[in-house]
């Protein structure tokens, strides 16, 4: 009588790939060794494959149609690998734009090239502090070009460990440590991202949809401010353009983003576990460190014959009022220019630059960015003594 074990092995034929080779002793009644094989049932596999492909195509098309119906369009994802591709274009005498998203949207690359004679490299990042990139260029002994640095005090003086600093630091780290696989992946992804709307990695994901749930603040748990939704496109030169729906005066999308900026630019309350005086002293120490580090970076660049100019780009409406209260010019912009000795261009100082309106309070529309840059170029030439 066969044992239960031998019966089981004889009936359950499993793939040899996943198991050891049977021993000669493992046979039934002295017969040949058992073979572990997976029987393939007779099914219409070709038809099943066709149905699966059609279902995938239909689901993909439906998701693409839905993404476009809610306002999305094909555009590149602004990730560390795309930034790294731009960083690799920096030559010893390049014109480099760094800083936050205002430099990203407001400074037109073609107008800079016409006015300053070189195609600039766009290294500004949304929601980012410009200092990590400034410091990286200062460490680059080969670089002795020109840096146009946008300054939003709330971002530029962000302390270490905060999202604005981490975004800049992550991009710099990726530039120095990017693997061939990461580089190849970016090149392969770009043709798809330029044609498919739903490939918006930071917005059309389950994680992002969950973050949009209207969860109120509660004791011991403050919900972080929402980031603005999709309102701009980006190309391979990292040239950002505001979409028409947001640029239209009084549009619902622009109004929605306006109300998102306010909590984002409002400083959070001091933590309850640290005395307010001690917290404020730490903040002032972090700001002082940023002044000192910026001075050192500027001196390194100037010692090699490079040039730096700081620019304060347009913002309007309630955001302008908020920034004026939270980061007043006398405590941020003016000391920055004085202590670094770097020339600065503040849009409010020049009537031809001060008359622009930002549809969502923080960035210029595509058309206005071209005209603004055309008017900005003579001031850049004067500041850079060109």
Secondary structure, 3 states (H helix, E strand, C coil): CCCHHHHHHHHCCCCHHHCCCCCCCCECCCCCECCCCCCCCCCCHHHHHHHHHHHHHHHHHHHHHHHHHCCCCCCCCCCHHHHHHHHCCCCCCCEEEECCHHHHHHCCHHHHHHHHCCCCEECCCCCCCCHHHHHHHHHCCCCCCEEEEECCHHHHCCCCCCHHHHHHHHHHHHHHHCCHHHHHHHHHHHHHHCCCCCCCCCCCCHHHHHHCCCCCCECCECCCCCCCCCCEEECCCCCEEECHHHHCCCCHHHHHHHHHHHHHHCCCCCCCCCCHHHHHHHHHHHHHHHHHHHHHHHHHHHHCCCEEEEEECCCCHHHHHHHHHHCCHHHCHHHHHHHHCCEEEEHHHCHHHHCCCCCCCCCCCHHHHHHHHHHHHHHHHHHHCC
